[in-house]
């Protein structure tokens, strides 16, 4: 798996804001370091060299605040 970046915040809409190392494609599947799918890339914004990415969680069951500071990966 390819490293996406670190989760920096949870938006008011319930998406994970991640500081990415490179811009992924919209709709890419996003995983935790354990290999569990956590969501999909919803939006890419900010500077081209280190963009921010919002990840829409696939389920509301996971406690989102617990993933702040964690590393996320792409398939």
PDB file of N, CA, C and O in Angstrom, chain B, residues numbered from 101:
ATOM      1  N   UNK B 101       0.835  -1.186   0.000  1.00  0.00           N
ATOM      2  CA  UNK B 101       0.000   0.000   0.000  1.00  0.00           C
ATOM      3  C   UNK B 101       0.881   1.251   0.000  1.00  0.00           C
ATOM      4  O   UNK B 101       1.997   1.244   0.519  1.00  0.00           O
ATOM      5  N   UNK B 102       0.358   2.311  -0.588  1.00  0.00           N
ATOM      6  CA  UNK B 102       1.074   3.574  -0.691  1.00  0.00           C
ATOM      7  C   UNK B 102       0.622   4.509   0.426  1.00  0.00           C
ATOM      8  O   UNK B 102      -0.573   4.599   0.706  1.00  0.00           O
ATOM      9  N   UNK B 103       1.550   5.199   1.060  1.00  0.00           N
ATOM     10  CA  UNK B 103       1.236   6.111   2.156  1.00  0.00           C
ATOM     11  C   UNK B 103       0.515   7.345   1.618  1.00  0.00           C
ATOM     12  O   UNK B 103       0.984   7.980   0.673  1.00  0.00           O
ATOM     13  N   UNK B 104      -0.626   7.681   2.220  1.00  0.00           N
ATOM     14  CA  UNK B 104      -1.364   8.883   1.847  1.00  0.00           C
ATOM     15  C   UNK B 104      -0.896  10.068   2.678  1.00  0.00           C
ATOM     16  O   UNK B 104      -0.495  11.091   2.122  1.00  0.00           O
ATOM     17  N   UNK B 105      -0.941   9.946   3.996  1.00  0.00           N
ATOM     18  CA  UNK B 105      -0.549  11.035   4.880  1.00  0.00           C
ATOM     19  C   UNK B 105      -1.107  10.848   6.274  1.00  0.00           C
ATOM     20  O   UNK B 105      -1.530   9.755   6.648  1.00  0.00           O
ATOM     21  N   UNK B 106      -1.103  11.943   7.049  1.00  0.00           N
ATOM     22  CA  UNK B 106      -1.520  11.929   8.447  1.00  0.00           C
ATOM     23  C   UNK B 106      -2.830  12.695   8.598  1.00  0.00           C
ATOM     24  O   UNK B 106      -2.999  13.768   8.020  1.00  0.00           O
ATOM     25  N   UNK B 107      -3.753  12.140   9.374  1.00  0.00           N
ATOM     26  CA  UNK B 107      -5.030  12.806   9.655  1.00  0.00           C
ATOM     27  C   UNK B 107      -4.757  13.975  10.602  1.00  0.00           C
ATOM     28  O   UNK B 107      -4.173  13.796  11.670  1.00  0.00           O
ATOM     29  N   UNK B 108      -5.191  15.189  10.193  1.00  0.00           N
ATOM     30  CA  UNK B 108      -4.953  16.373  11.018  1.00  0.00           C
ATOM     31  C   UNK B 108      -6.208  16.875  11.730  1.00  0.00           C
ATOM     32  O   UNK B 108      -6.109  17.592  12.726  1.00  0.00           O
ATOM     33  N   UNK B 109      -7.400  16.501  11.224  1.00  0.00           N
ATOM     34  CA  UNK B 109      -8.626  17.011  11.843  1.00  0.00           C
ATOM     35  C   UNK B 109      -9.831  16.231  11.326  1.00  0.00           C
ATOM     36  O   UNK B 109      -9.740  15.479  10.357  1.00  0.00           O
ATOM     37  N   UNK B 110     -10.956  16.431  11.996  1.00  0.00           N
ATOM     38  CA  UNK B 110     -12.246  15.918  11.537  1.00  0.00           C
ATOM     39  C   UNK B 110     -13.106  17.137  11.259  1.00  0.00           C
ATOM     40  O   UNK B 110     -13.279  17.984  12.135  1.00  0.00           O
ATOM     41  N   UNK B 111     -13.650  17.238  10.051  1.00  0.00           N
ATOM     42  CA  UNK B 111     -14.454  18.407   9.684  1.00  0.00           C
ATOM     43  C   UNK B 111     -15.829  18.345  10.344  1.00  0.00           C
ATOM     44  O   UNK B 111     -16.233  17.310  10.873  1.00  0.00           O
ATOM     45  N   UNK B 112     -16.534  19.463  10.302  1.00  0.00           N
ATOM     46  CA  UNK B 112     -17.887  19.508  10.873  1.00  0.00           C
ATOM     47  C   UNK B 112     -18.846  18.596  10.120  1.00  0.00           C
ATOM     48  O   UNK B 112     -19.889  18.216  10.652  1.00  0.00           O
ATOM     49  N   UNK B 113     -18.494  18.240   8.878  1.00  0.00           N
ATOM     50  CA  UNK B 113     -19.326  17.327   8.077  1.00  0.00           C
ATOM     51  C   UNK B 113     -19.016  15.865   8.359  1.00  0.00           C
ATOM     52  O   UNK B 113     -19.691  14.979   7.836  1.00  0.00           O
ATOM     53  N   UNK B 114     -18.003  15.602   9.181  1.00  0.00           N
ATOM     54  CA  UNK B 114     -17.663  14.230   9.518  1.00  0.00           C
ATOM     55  C   UNK B 114     -16.649  13.590   8.593  1.00  0.00           C
ATOM     56  O   UNK B 114     -16.508  12.367   8.581  1.00  0.00           O
ATOM     57  N   UNK B 115     -15.930  14.404   7.807  1.00  0.00           N
ATOM     58  CA  UNK B 115     -14.874  13.853   6.956  1.00  0.00           C
ATOM     59  C   UNK B 115     -13.529  14.033   7.639  1.00  0.00           C
ATOM     60  O   UNK B 115     -13.355  14.933   8.461  1.00  0.00           O
ATOM     61  N   UNK B 116     -12.584  13.176   7.294  1.00  0.00           N
ATOM     62  CA  UNK B 116     -11.237  13.249   7.853  1.00  0.00           C
ATOM     63  C   UNK B 116     -10.389  14.151   6.970  1.00  0.00           C
ATOM     64  O   UNK B 116     -10.297  13.927   5.763  1.00  0.00           O
ATOM     65  N   UNK B 117      -9.770  15.169   7.558  1.00  0.00           N
ATOM     66  CA  UNK B 117      -8.884  16.060   6.818  1.00  0.00           C
ATOM     67  C   UNK B 117      -7.463  15.524   6.997  1.00  0.00           C
ATOM     68  O   UNK B 117      -6.964  15.397   8.115  1.00  0.00           O
ATOM     69  N   UNK B 118      -6.833  15.217   5.878  1.00  0.00           N
ATOM     70  CA  UNK B 118      -5.518  14.572   5.888  1.00  0.00           C
ATOM     71  C   UNK B 118      -4.521  15.417   5.124  1.00  0.00           C
ATOM     72  O   UNK B 118      -4.837  15.929   4.051  1.00  0.00           O
ATOM     73  N   UNK B 119      -3.310  15.571   5.665  1.00  0.00           N
ATOM     74  CA  UNK B 119      -2.224  16.256   4.952  1.00  0.00           C
ATOM     75  C   UNK B 119      -1.507  15.194   4.140  1.00  0.00           C
ATOM     76  O   UNK B 119      -0.838  14.323   4.698  1.00  0.00           O
ATOM     77  N   UNK B 120      -1.644  15.263   2.828  1.00  0.00           N
ATOM     78  CA  UNK B 120      -1.129  14.216   1.948  1.00  0.00           C
ATOM     79  C   UNK B 120       0.286  14.527   1.467  1.00  0.00           C
ATOM     80  O   UNK B 120       0.723  15.677   1.470  1.00  0.00           O
ATOM     81  N   UNK B 121       0.979  13.490   1.062  1.00  0.00           N
ATOM     82  CA  UNK B 121       2.319  13.629   0.497  1.00  0.00           C
ATOM     83  C   UNK B 121       2.244  13.906  -1.001  1.00  0.00           C
ATOM     84  O   UNK B 121       3.147  14.526  -1.563  1.00  0.00           O
ATOM     85  N   UNK B 122       1.178  13.455  -1.648  1.00  0.00           N
ATOM     86  CA  UNK B 122       0.946  13.676  -3.074  1.00  0.00           C
ATOM     87  C   UNK B 122      -0.562  13.611  -3.298  1.00  0.00           C
ATOM     88  O   UNK B 122      -1.293  13.037  -2.491  1.00  0.00           O
ATOM     89  N   UNK B 123      -1.016  14.199  -4.390  1.00  0.00           N
ATOM     90  CA  UNK B 123      -2.453  14.235  -4.667  1.00  0.00           C
ATOM     91  C   UNK B 123      -2.954  12.882  -5.168  1.00  0.00           C
ATOM     92  O   UNK B 123      -2.475  12.386  -6.188  1.00  0.00           O
ATOM     93  N   UNK B 124      -3.912  12.280  -4.462  1.00  0.00           N
ATOM     94  CA  UNK B 124      -4.523  11.030  -4.933  1.00  0.00           C
ATOM     95  C   UNK B 124      -5.653  11.335  -5.905  1.00  0.00           C
ATOM     96  O   UNK B 124      -5.990  12.499  -6.126  1.00  0.00           O
ATOM     97  N   UNK B 125      -6.228  10.316  -6.475  1.00  0.00           N
ATOM     98  CA  UNK B 125      -7.388  10.466  -7.348  1.00  0.00           C
ATOM     99  C   UNK B 125      -8.659  10.455  -6.512  1.00  0.00           C
ATOM    100  O   UNK B 125      -8.723   9.795  -5.475  1.00  0.00           O
ATOM    101  N   UNK B 126      -9.666  11.188  -6.965  1.00  0.00           N
ATOM    102  CA  UNK B 126     -10.951  11.174  -6.276  1.00  0.00           C
ATOM    103  C   UNK B 126     -11.529   9.762  -6.318  1.00  0.00           C
ATOM    104  O   UNK B 126     -11.475   9.086  -7.346  1.00  0.00           O
ATOM    105  N   UNK B 127     -12.075   9.333  -5.197  1.00  0.00           N
ATOM    106  CA  UNK B 127     -12.683   8.008  -5.124  1.00  0.00           C
ATOM    107  C   UNK B 127     -11.722   6.896  -4.723  1.00  0.00           C
ATOM    108  O   UNK B 127     -12.157   5.763  -4.515  1.00  0.00           O
ATOM    109  N   UNK B 128     -10.419   7.191  -4.608  1.00  0.00           N
ATOM    110  CA  UNK B 128      -9.470   6.158  -4.164  1.00  0.00           C
ATOM    111  C   UNK B 128      -9.858   5.642  -2.792  1.00  0.00           C
ATOM    112  O   UNK B 128     -10.304   6.410  -1.939  1.00  0.00           O
ATOM    113  N   UNK B 129      -9.692   4.351  -2.577  1.00  0.00           N
ATOM    114  CA  UNK B 129      -9.990   3.755  -1.275  1.00  0.00           C
ATOM    115  C   UNK B 129      -8.854   4.059  -0.306  1.00  0.00           C
ATOM    116  O   UNK B 129      -7.681   4.011  -0.677  1.00  0.00           O
ATOM    117  N   UNK B 130      -9.212   4.373   0.945  1.00  0.00           N
ATOM    118  CA  UNK B 130      -8.247   4.764   1.970  1.00  0.00           C
ATOM    119  C   UNK B 130      -8.302   3.746   3.109  1.00  0.00           C
ATOM    120  O   UNK B 130      -9.378   3.318   3.526  1.00  0.00           O
ATOM    121  N   UNK B 131      -7.127   3.369   3.598  1.00  0.00           N
ATOM    122  CA  UNK B 131      -7.003   2.341   4.628  1.00  0.00           C
ATOM    123  C   UNK B 131      -6.188   2.841   5.818  1.00  0.00           C
ATOM    124  O   UNK B 131      -5.370   3.750   5.681  1.00  0.00           O
ATOM    125  N   UNK B 132      -6.417   2.239   6.987  1.00  0.00           N
ATOM    126  CA  UNK B 132      -5.578   2.488   8.149  1.00  0.00           C
ATOM    127  C   UNK B 132      -4.296   1.688   7.987  1.00  0.00           C
ATOM    128  O   UNK B 132      -4.175   0.892   7.056  1.00  0.00           O
ATOM    129  N   UNK B 133      -3.348   1.889   8.875  1.00  0.00           N
ATOM    130  CA  UNK B 133      -2.100   1.129   8.797  1.00  0.00           C
ATOM    131  C   UNK B 133      -2.320  -0.352   9.093  1.00  0.00           C
ATOM    132  O   UNK B 133      -1.460  -1.178   8.789  1.00  0.00           O
ATOM    133  N   UNK B 134      -3.474  -0.696   9.690  1.00  0.00           N
ATOM    134  CA  UNK B 134      -3.831  -2.096   9.960  1.00  0.00           C
ATOM    135  C   UNK B 134      -4.433  -2.786   8.742  1.00  0.00           C
ATOM    136  O   UNK B 134      -4.668  -3.994   8.768  1.00  0.00           O
ATOM    137  N   UNK B 135      -4.685  -2.024   7.671  1.00  0.00           N
ATOM    138  CA  UNK B 135      -5.273  -2.595   6.468  1.00  0.00           C
ATOM    139  C   UNK B 135      -6.790  -2.533   6.420  1.00  0.00           C
ATOM    140  O   UNK B 135      -7.405  -3.083   5.507  1.00  0.00           O
ATOM    141  N   UNK B 136      -7.407  -1.858   7.406  1.00  0.00           N
ATOM    142  CA  UNK B 136      -8.866  -1.725   7.452  1.00  0.00           C
ATOM    143  C   UNK B 136      -9.287  -0.535   6.590  1.00  0.00           C
ATOM    144  O   UNK B 136      -8.750   0.562   6.746  1.00  0.00           O
ATOM    145  N   UNK B 137     -10.245  -0.744   5.681  1.00  0.00           N
ATOM    146  CA  UNK B 137     -10.716   0.364   4.866  1.00  0.00           C
ATOM    147  C   UNK B 137     -11.493   1.324   5.742  1.00  0.00           C
ATOM    148  O   UNK B 137     -12.408   0.935   6.467  1.00  0.00           O
ATOM    149  N   UNK B 138     -11.103   2.600   5.657  1.00  0.00           N
ATOM    150  CA  UNK B 138     -11.748   3.619   6.494  1.00  0.00           C
ATOM    151  C   UNK B 138     -12.632   4.548   5.675  1.00  0.00           C
ATOM    152  O   UNK B 138     -13.543   5.171   6.222  1.00  0.00           O
ATOM    153  N   UNK B 139     -12.377   4.653   4.353  1.00  0.00           N
ATOM    154  CA  UNK B 139     -13.198   5.538   3.539  1.00  0.00           C
ATOM    155  C   UNK B 139     -12.664   5.696   2.127  1.00  0.00           C
ATOM    156  O   UNK B 139     -11.877   4.883   1.642  1.00  0.00           O
ATOM    157  N   UNK B 140     -13.119   6.775   1.474  1.00  0.00           N
ATOM    158  CA  UNK B 140     -12.703   7.093   0.099  1.00  0.00           C
ATOM    159  C   UNK B 140     -12.339   8.566   0.012  1.00  0.00           C
ATOM    160  O   UNK B 140     -12.866   9.393   0.756  1.00  0.00           O
ATOM    161  N   UNK B 141     -11.430   8.885  -0.908  1.00  0.00           N
ATOM    162  CA  UNK B 141     -11.024  10.269  -1.137  1.00  0.00           C
ATOM    163  C   UNK B 141     -12.214  11.027  -1.705  1.00  0.00           C
ATOM    164  O   UNK B 141     -12.787  10.630  -2.720  1.00  0.00           O
ATOM    165  N   UNK B 142     -12.583  12.124  -1.043  1.00  0.00           N
ATOM    166  CA  UNK B 142     -13.733  12.916  -1.468  1.00  0.00           C
ATOM    167  C   UNK B 142     -13.301  14.212  -2.155  1.00  0.00           C
ATOM    168  O   UNK B 142     -13.918  14.630  -3.134  1.00  0.00           O
ATOM    169  N   UNK B 143     -12.241  14.851  -1.643  1.00  0.00           N
ATOM    170  CA  UNK B 143     -11.831  16.158  -2.154  1.00  0.00           C
ATOM    171  C   UNK B 143     -10.338  16.342  -1.963  1.00  0.00           C
ATOM    172  O   UNK B 143      -9.772  15.867  -0.979  1.00  0.00           O
ATOM    173  N   UNK B 144      -9.690  17.038  -2.908  1.00  0.00           N
ATOM    174  CA  UNK B 144      -8.269  17.367  -2.815  1.00  0.00           C
ATOM    175  C   UNK B 144      -8.166  18.881  -2.982  1.00  0.00           C
ATOM    176  O   UNK B 144      -8.708  19.439  -3.937  1.00  0.00           O
ATOM    177  N   UNK B 145      -7.462  19.558  -2.044  1.00  0.00           N
ATOM    178  CA  UNK B 145      -7.349  21.011  -2.121  1.00  0.00           C
ATOM    179  C   UNK B 145      -6.038  21.465  -1.478  1.00  0.00           C
ATOM    180  O   UNK B 145      -5.363  20.692  -0.798  1.00  0.00           O
ATOM    181  N   UNK B 146      -5.693  22.730  -1.707  1.00  0.00           N
ATOM    182  CA  UNK B 146      -4.488  23.299  -1.120  1.00  0.00           C
ATOM    183  C   UNK B 146      -3.316  23.277  -2.070  1.00  0.00           C
ATOM    184  O   UNK B 146      -3.498  23.124  -3.278  1.00  0.00           O
ATOM    185  N   UNK B 147      -2.089  23.431  -1.533  1.00  0.00           N
ATOM    186  CA  UNK B 147      -0.895  23.505  -2.383  1.00  0.00           C
ATOM    187  C   UNK B 147      -0.632  22.191  -3.118  1.00  0.00           C
ATOM    188  O   UNK B 147      -0.883  21.107  -2.590  1.00  0.00           O
ATOM    189  N   UNK B 148      -0.134  22.306  -4.320  1.00  0.00           N
ATOM    190  CA  UNK B 148       0.121  21.131  -5.151  1.00  0.00           C
ATOM    191  C   UNK B 148       1.179  20.236  -4.521  1.00  0.00           C
ATOM    192  O   UNK B 148       1.074  19.012  -4.596  1.00  0.00           O
ATOM    193  N   UNK B 149       2.193  20.826  -3.903  1.00  0.00           N
ATOM    194  CA  UNK B 149       3.297  20.030  -3.354  1.00  0.00           C
ATOM    195  C   UNK B 149       2.887  19.181  -2.150  1.00  0.00           C
ATOM    196  O   UNK B 149       3.390  18.068  -1.996  1.00  0.00           O
ATOM    197  N   UNK B 150       1.994  19.670  -1.295  1.00  0.00           N
ATOM    198  CA  UNK B 150       1.509  18.928  -0.118  1.00  0.00           C
ATOM    199  C   UNK B 150       0.030  19.231   0.091  1.00  0.00           C
ATOM    200  O   UNK B 150      -0.319  19.999   0.988  1.00  0.00           O
ATOM    201  N   UNK B 151      -0.846  18.640  -0.722  1.00  0.00           N
ATOM    202  CA  UNK B 151      -2.275  18.981  -0.638  1.00  0.00           C
ATOM    203  C   UNK B 151      -2.947  18.419   0.613  1.00  0.00           C
ATOM    204  O   UNK B 151      -2.415  17.542   1.293  1.00  0.00           O
ATOM    205  N   UNK B 152      -4.105  18.943   0.883  1.00  0.00           N
ATOM    206  CA  UNK B 152      -4.989  18.392   1.900  1.00  0.00           C
ATOM    207  C   UNK B 152      -6.008  17.521   1.172  1.00  0.00           C
ATOM    208  O   UNK B 152      -6.393  17.808   0.038  1.00  0.00           O
ATOM    209  N   UNK B 153      -6.434  16.463   1.835  1.00  0.00           N
ATOM    210  CA  UNK B 153      -7.391  15.523   1.261  1.00  0.00           C
ATOM    211  C   UNK B 153      -8.485  15.286   2.294  1.00  0.00           C
ATOM    212  O   UNK B 153      -8.197  15.069   3.471  1.00  0.00           O
ATOM    213  N   UNK B 154      -9.742  15.326   1.853  1.00  0.00           N
ATOM    214  CA  UNK B 154     -10.818  14.919   2.755  1.00  0.00           C
ATOM    215  C   UNK B 154     -11.210  13.493   2.408  1.00  0.00           C
ATOM    216  O   UNK B 154     -11.363  13.135   1.240  1.00  0.00           O
ATOM    217  N   UNK B 155     -11.368  12.695   3.441  1.00  0.00           N
ATOM    218  CA  UNK B 155     -11.726  11.288   3.296  1.00  0.00           C
ATOM    219  C   UNK B 155     -13.109  11.097   3.905  1.00  0.00           C
ATOM    220  O   UNK B 155     -13.324  11.373   5.085  1.00  0.00           O
ATOM    221  N   UNK B 156     -14.044  10.622   3.086  1.00  0.00           N
ATOM    222  CA  UNK B 156     -15.398  10.344   3.566  1.00  0.00           C
ATOM    223  C   UNK B 156     -15.415   8.935   4.147  1.00  0.00           C
ATOM    224  O   UNK B 156     -15.188   7.965   3.424  1.00  0.00           O
ATOM    225  N   UNK B 157     -15.685   8.813   5.453  1.00  0.00           N
ATOM    226  CA  UNK B 157     -15.704   7.480   6.078  1.00  0.00           C
ATOM    227  C   UNK B 157     -16.760   6.573   5.460  1.00  0.00           C
ATOM    228  O   UNK B 157     -17.832   7.029   5.064  1.00  0.00           O
ATOM    229  N   UNK B 158     -16.443   5.281   5.381  1.00  0.00           N
ATOM    230  CA  UNK B 158     -17.376   4.320   4.808  1.00  0.00           C
ATOM    231  C   UNK B 158     -18.472   3.930   5.786  1.00  0.00           C
ATOM    232  O   UNK B 158     -19.544   3.493   5.369  1.00  0.00           O
ATOM    233  N   UNK B 159     -18.215   4.083   7.086  1.00  0.00           N
ATOM    234  CA  UNK B 159     -19.256   3.766   8.073  1.00  0.00           C
ATOM    235  C   UNK B 159     -19.149   4.732   9.240  1.00  0.00           C
ATOM    236  O   UNK B 159     -18.070   5.242   9.543  1.00  0.00           O
ATOM    237  N   UNK B 160     -20.265   4.975   9.882  1.00  0.00           N
ATOM    238  CA  UNK B 160     -20.290   5.881  11.021  1.00  0.00           C
ATOM    239  C   UNK B 160     -19.970   5.195  12.334  1.00  0.00           C
ATOM    240  O   UNK B 160     -20.003   5.833  13.385  1.00  0.00           O
ATOM    241  N   UNK B 161     -19.662   3.915  12.295  1.00  0.00           N
ATOM    242  CA  UNK B 161     -19.437   3.149  13.527  1.00  0.00           C
ATOM    243  C   UNK B 161     -18.096   3.472  14.183  1.00  0.00           C
ATOM    244  O   UNK B 161     -17.955   3.363  15.401  1.00  0.00           O
ATOM    245  N   UNK B 162     -17.134   3.862  13.394  1.00  0.00           N
ATOM    246  CA  UNK B 162     -15.788   4.109  13.909  1.00  0.00           C
ATOM    247  C   UNK B 162     -15.736   5.479  14.581  1.00  0.00           C
ATOM    248  O   UNK B 162     -16.330   6.436  14.085  1.00  0.00           O
ATOM    249  N   UNK B 163     -15.036   5.574  15.697  1.00  0.00           N
ATOM    250  CA  UNK B 163     -14.874   6.851  16.386  1.00  0.00           C
ATOM    251  C   UNK B 163     -13.830   7.673  15.640  1.00  0.00           C
ATOM    252  O   UNK B 163     -12.642   7.355  15.676  1.00  0.00           O
ATOM    253  N   UNK B 164     -14.271   8.720  14.971  1.00  0.00           N
ATOM    254  CA  UNK B 164     -13.412   9.494  14.092  1.00  0.00           C
ATOM    255  C   UNK B 164     -12.324  10.260  14.831  1.00  0.00           C
ATOM    256  O   UNK B 164     -11.216  10.398  14.311  1.00  0.00           O
ATOM    257  N   UNK B 165     -12.606  10.760  16.024  1.00  0.00           N
ATOM    258  CA  UNK B 165     -11.586  11.515  16.753  1.00  0.00           C
ATOM    259  C   UNK B 165     -10.389  10.642  17.111  1.00  0.00           C
ATOM    260  O   UNK B 165      -9.296  11.159  17.346  1.00  0.00           O
ATOM    261  N   UNK B 166     -10.578   9.347  17.155  1.00  0.00           N
ATOM    262  CA  UNK B 166      -9.494   8.421  17.480  1.00  0.00           C
ATOM    263  C   UNK B 166      -8.472   8.254  16.372  1.00  0.00           C
ATOM    264  O   UNK B 166      -7.410   7.676  16.604  1.00  0.00           O
ATOM    265  N   UNK B 167      -8.761   8.743  15.176  1.00  0.00           N
ATOM    266  CA  UNK B 167      -7.814   8.584  14.069  1.00  0.00           C
ATOM    267  C   UNK B 167      -6.987   9.838  13.809  1.00  0.00           C
ATOM    268  O   UNK B 167      -6.113   9.821  12.942  1.00  0.00           O
ATOM    269  N   UNK B 168      -7.239  10.922  14.536  1.00  0.00           N
ATOM    270  CA  UNK B 168      -6.418  12.131  14.386  1.00  0.00           C
ATOM    271  C   UNK B 168      -4.979  11.796  14.764  1.00  0.00           C
ATOM    272  O   UNK B 168      -4.723  11.219  15.821  1.00  0.00           O
ATOM    273  N   UNK B 169      -4.051  12.159  13.897  1.00  0.00           N
ATOM    274  CA  UNK B 169      -2.634  11.860  14.125  1.00  0.00           C
ATOM    275  C   UNK B 169      -2.185  10.519  13.561  1.00  0.00           C
ATOM    276  O   UNK B 169      -0.995  10.204  13.580  1.00  0.00           O
ATOM    277  N   UNK B 170      -3.120   9.734  13.064  1.00  0.00           N
ATOM    278  CA  UNK B 170      -2.789   8.404  12.515  1.00  0.00           C
ATOM    279  C   UNK B 170      -2.438   8.508  11.037  1.00  0.00           C
ATOM    280  O   UNK B 170      -2.846   9.440  10.344  1.00  0.00           O
ATOM    281  N   UNK B 171      -1.682   7.540  10.584  1.00  0.00           N
ATOM    282  CA  UNK B 171      -1.267   7.472   9.185  1.00  0.00           C
ATOM    283  C   UNK B 171      -2.308   6.709   8.369  1.00  0.00           C
ATOM    284  O   UNK B 171      -2.817   5.675   8.802  1.00  0.00           O
ATOM    285  N   UNK B 172      -2.616   7.236   7.176  1.00  0.00           N
ATOM    286  CA  UNK B 172      -3.534   6.568   6.265  1.00  0.00           C
ATOM    287  C   UNK B 172      -2.799   6.160   5.002  1.00  0.00           C
ATOM    288  O   UNK B 172      -1.772   6.739   4.649  1.00  0.00           O
ATOM    289  N   UNK B 173      -3.344   5.146   4.322  1.00  0.00           N
ATOM    290  CA  UNK B 173      -2.700   4.587   3.123  1.00  0.00           C
ATOM    291  C   UNK B 173      -3.720   4.431   2.003  1.00  0.00           C
ATOM    292  O   UNK B 173      -4.924   4.342   2.241  1.00  0.00           O
ATOM    293  N   UNK B 174      -3.204   4.400   0.773  1.00  0.00           N
ATOM    294  CA  UNK B 174      -4.017   4.110  -0.402  1.00  0.00           C
ATOM    295  C   UNK B 174      -3.734   2.694  -0.864  1.00  0.00           C
ATOM    296  O   UNK B 174      -2.662   2.151  -0.597  1.00  0.00           O
ATOM    297  N   UNK B 175      -4.675   2.106  -1.544  1.00  0.00           N
ATOM    298  CA  UNK B 175      -4.507   0.745  -2.076  1.00  0.00           C
ATOM    299  C   UNK B 175      -3.457   0.714  -3.166  1.00  0.00           C
ATOM    300  O   UNK B 175      -3.182  -0.346  -3.729  1.00  0.00           O
TER     301      UNK B 175
END
